[in-house]
């Protein structure tokens, strides 16, 4: 394997934004190690990506510390180094705050917080040991930066909003090691996760109307934002909003009312 190629680890890489990120990086001659819960999904992703040995799938629950260790051990074993971690795996469940069950809360904390912490710890350890720096990019949410009256999303605001702040803190901590830490905050993006909002009548149409650019985004567009951010060597601690301009609108606009709302 060409040791000169850069290597990225992408969590939640089997579909949606994660698959788009893997595709974009592979298209720029990177090696990519992808994580998802099951090997079957990673095998399907590998077929779609068609990158041969430059794509490696490592299955497991990213909320468990042993998964992150195996993920980065496998990365070093196959490619010798890691240059980029994209913390993409996440859960979004839009429902009223009072209706969340204890299991739903635990699941979101596990993936959206523990998964980021454990993967970032492993990435930082390997990057520090390698002595050449690196880059960690967190996928957060534009919604966390501007909650909206039409989307009940307390946990997303709590967890992804916290990650926006933590991105800046970790950037300061890891800067002496030459490790940059940034985030992408996507708006509504047409992925399998976006299907969760179909339980909110009229939401898909409303988002398209309220976005300044008049539509939802695509996984490829979020991946393009990652590629751009990776190339900005002088940028760290930054949260890049990629939402088509929906956060430019007032969150209390009366047109944000859903059917029956």
HUHU-V307747 format. One record per backbone hydrogen bond with DSSP energy under -0.5 kcal/mol. NH is the residue of the N-H (numbers start at 1). CO is the residue of the C=O. E is the energy in kcal/mol with one decimal. If there is no record, write none. Layout:
# HUHU-V307747
nh-><NH | NH>
co-><CO | CO>
e-><E | E>
This chain:
# HUHU-V307747
nh-><3 | 5 | 8 | 9 | 10 | 11 | 12 | 13 | 15 | 18 | 19 | 20 | 21 | 22 | 23 | 24 | 25 | 26 | 27 | 28 | 29 | 30 | 31 | 32 | 33 | 34 | 34 | 35 | 36 | 42 | 43 | 44 | 45 | 46 | 47 | 48 | 49 | 50 | 54 | 55 | 56 | 58 | 60 | 62 | 64 | 67 | 68 | 69 | 70 | 71 | 72 | 73 | 74 | 75 | 76 | 77 | 78 | 79 | 80 | 80 | 83 | 84 | 85 | 86 | 87 | 87 | 88 | 95 | 95 | 99 | 100 | 105 | 106 | 107 | 108 | 109 | 110 | 111 | 112 | 113 | 114 | 115 | 117 | 118 | 119 | 120 | 121 | 122 | 123 | 124 | 125 | 126 | 127 | 128 | 129 | 130 | 131 | 131 | 132 | 133 | 134 | 135 | 136 | 137 | 138 | 139 | 140 | 140 | 142 | 143 | 144 | 145 | 146 | 149 | 151 | 153 | 157 | 158 | 159 | 160 | 161 | 161 | 162 | 163 | 164 | 165 | 166 | 167 | 168 | 169 | 170 | 171 | 172 | 173 | 174 | 175 | 177 | 178 | 179 | 180 | 180 | 182 | 183 | 184 | 185 | 186 | 187 | 190 | 191 | 194 | 195 | 195 | 196 | 197 | 198 | 199 | 200 | 201 | 203 | 206 | 207 | 208 | 209 | 210 | 211 | 213 | 214 | 217 | 222 | 223 | 224 | 225 | 226 | 227 | 228 | 229 | 230 | 231 | 232 | 233 | 235 | 236 | 237 | 240 | 240 | 241 | 242 | 242 | 246 | 248 | 249 | 253 | 256 | 257 | 259 | 261>
co-><1 | 2 | 31 | 84 | 33 | 86 | 35 | 35 | 12 | 15 | 15 | 16 | 17 | 18 | 19 | 20 | 21 | 22 | 23 | 25 | 26 | 25 | 6 | 54 | 8 | 32 | 56 | 10 | 58 | 38 | 39 | 40 | 41 | 42 | 43 | 44 | 45 | 46 | 51 | 52 | 32 | 34 | 36 | 60 | 61 | 64 | 64 | 65 | 66 | 67 | 68 | 69 | 70 | 71 | 72 | 73 | 74 | 75 | 75 | 76 | 7 | 7 | 135 | 9 | 85 | 137 | 86 | 93 | 152 | 96 | 97 | 101 | 102 | 103 | 104 | 105 | 106 | 107 | 108 | 109 | 109 | 110 | 113 | 114 | 115 | 116 | 117 | 118 | 119 | 120 | 121 | 122 | 123 | 124 | 125 | 126 | 127 | 128 | 127 | 127 | 178 | 83 | 180 | 85 | 182 | 87 | 138 | 184 | 186 | 186 | 141 | 142 | 142 | 251 | 148 | 151 | 153 | 154 | 155 | 156 | 156 | 157 | 158 | 159 | 160 | 161 | 162 | 163 | 164 | 165 | 166 | 167 | 168 | 169 | 170 | 171 | 174 | 175 | 174 | 134 | 178 | 136 | 238 | 138 | 240 | 184 | 242 | 217 | 189 | 191 | 191 | 192 | 193 | 194 | 195 | 196 | 197 | 199 | 200 | 202 | 203 | 204 | 205 | 206 | 207 | 244 | 211 | 188 | 218 | 219 | 220 | 221 | 222 | 223 | 224 | 225 | 226 | 227 | 229 | 231 | 232 | 234 | 181 | 183 | 238 | 239 | 185 | 240 | 243 | 245 | 246 | 250 | 253 | 254 | 201 | 258>
e-><-0.5 | -1.2 | -2.5 | -2.8 | -2.6 | -2.2 | -0.8 | -2.4 | -0.6 | -0.8 | -1.3 | -2.0 | -2.6 | -2.4 | -2.5 | -2.3 | -2.5 | -2.6 | -2.0 | -1.2 | -1.8 | -2.3 | -3.1 | -3.0 | -2.8 | -0.6 | -2.5 | -2.3 | -0.7 | -1.4 | -2.8 | -2.0 | -2.1 | -2.7 | -1.8 | -2.0 | -2.7 | -2.3 | -1.8 | -1.4 | -2.3 | -2.9 | -2.2 | -0.7 | -2.2 | -1.2 | -1.2 | -2.0 | -2.3 | -2.7 | -2.3 | -2.6 | -2.6 | -1.5 | -2.4 | -2.6 | -2.3 | -3.0 | -0.7 | -1.4 | -2.8 | -1.6 | -2.2 | -3.0 | -0.6 | -2.6 | -1.7 | -0.8 | -1.0 | -1.8 | -1.2 | -2.2 | -2.5 | -2.5 | -1.9 | -2.3 | -2.7 | -2.2 | -2.3 | -1.7 | -1.9 | -1.8 | -2.6 | -2.9 | -1.6 | -2.4 | -2.4 | -2.1 | -2.5 | -2.9 | -2.5 | -2.3 | -2.8 | -2.8 | -2.3 | -2.1 | -1.1 | -0.5 | -0.7 | -0.7 | -1.5 | -1.4 | -2.6 | -3.0 | -2.4 | -2.3 | -0.7 | -2.9 | -2.7 | -0.5 | -0.9 | -1.3 | -1.1 | -1.6 | -1.4 | -1.0 | -2.4 | -2.8 | -3.0 | -2.1 | -0.8 | -1.1 | -1.4 | -1.6 | -1.9 | -1.6 | -2.7 | -2.1 | -1.0 | -1.7 | -3.0 | -1.8 | -1.5 | -1.8 | -2.6 | -1.1 | -1.7 | -2.3 | -1.7 | -2.5 | -0.6 | -2.5 | -2.5 | -2.5 | -3.1 | -0.7 | -2.2 | -2.8 | -1.7 | -0.7 | -0.7 | -0.9 | -2.0 | -1.8 | -1.6 | -0.9 | -2.2 | -0.8 | -2.2 | -2.2 | -2.8 | -1.7 | -1.9 | -2.5 | -2.2 | -2.2 | -1.8 | -2.7 | -1.6 | -2.4 | -2.0 | -1.4 | -1.8 | -2.4 | -2.3 | -2.4 | -2.6 | -1.1 | -1.3 | -1.4 | -1.9 | -0.5 | -3.2 | -3.0 | -0.6 | -0.7 | -2.1 | -0.5 | -1.2 | -1.3 | -1.4 | -1.3 | -2.2 | -1.0 | -0.8 | -2.9>
